[in-house]
């Protein structure tokens, strides 16, 4: 036993009586009440003067370094001297350790902040702080209200994108026997695509009604500040924006446009190989060897790589010529989208568009013509990207973080808990920046 009364617990309202060193390496700290207000009746507020007895509790607090810290609080039980008070007796309590509580408030709050701000899983925070999973989860739900109930930051460019959360949930109605979907496998996220606001909200589903339901929960003044909405090539989101935000300009992300062109090139390669060779591609085929380089950008290929790719293909006959036509269409579309970084005039954009559409129309390849039809159908939104340069890159980055959170948690059964966790993880930078500005 050691009389180490200089141990700083930083726990207001109690004083250290003595400290015992345990065989396991931890410490047992005996505490006494040091706050005068602890003998005030919690019902009537009158200070008691007569002691009824004593009580001993073992509240749990932060560990002391790497060793275990065990607290033993020796407190008194008082008689209430107010005759009209319904409470006859009570035990001492302080702000950090109310009566009937076995975990200090700061430990409970720290466990919730560890999940909210540090990106820790609930089970990992519970193991580190020696708490139970329900205790940490309840603490997280309490401290997450600051994030959920905070006002949305002003947004000029709103990003909308979906992410897959898991399997679809179904439930059979007992009366009719029909199956009803109770949980959608998709989540729709709303992101500050230009600023640092992060994930603004998330709803289950990806229909027009789901998007409009979230927009209806936001203030009208906040919606009026939105100038552009960045999406992928989703007709559902475009229809929802035209209904819920009729005055904004819809911008199609260029990444998905190029992705569509790459898919077209892969389809042409597979179909041409099947028609010409009567089988699937093999490792000895020139088009199979070049399948990855065909999807790379022209400026990322050296002259030797470019020649190594096309010389065997063009020497193979019809397959190489067909792939070259489709590859030129893909690169023409990339050149059209690249005008967003050069500040090209309207005439330059129109000429590049004419070259792309003319090449696709002259090509006797159905996949290339389908690509041109899709680009022409979405040209208003693509032209908005070329003019403004806004993209949905932040939405894609946040979707990656959402998937990492779900992977670290080994999946979520509760969709609401998943939305809370992802909202906190994806807004840490914004909340940290806000605290810095306030200081």
Secondary structure, DSSP 4 states (H G I P E B T S, - for coil): -B--TT-----TTEEEEEEEE-TTS-EEEEEEE--GGGGB-TTT-PBP-EEEEEEEE--B---BTTB-EEEEEEEEEEE---TT-S--EEE---SSS-TT--B-HHHHHHHHHHHHHS---HHHHHHHHT--HHHHHHHHHHHTHHHHSSPPPP-SEEEEEEEE-SPPEEEE-TTT--EEEEE-SEEEEEEESSSS--EEEEEE--SHHHHHHHHHTS-HHHHHT--EEEE-S-HHHHHHHHHH-TTSEEEE-HHHHHHHHHHHHHHHHHHHHHHHHSS---TTSHHHHTTTGGGS-GGGS-HHHHHHHHHHHHHT-HHHHHHHHHHHHHHHHHHHHHGGGTT--HHHHHHHHHHHHHHHHHS--HHHHHHHHHHHHTHHHHHHHHHH---SHHHHHHHHHHHHHHHHTT--S-HHHHHHHHHHHTTHHHHHHHHHHH-
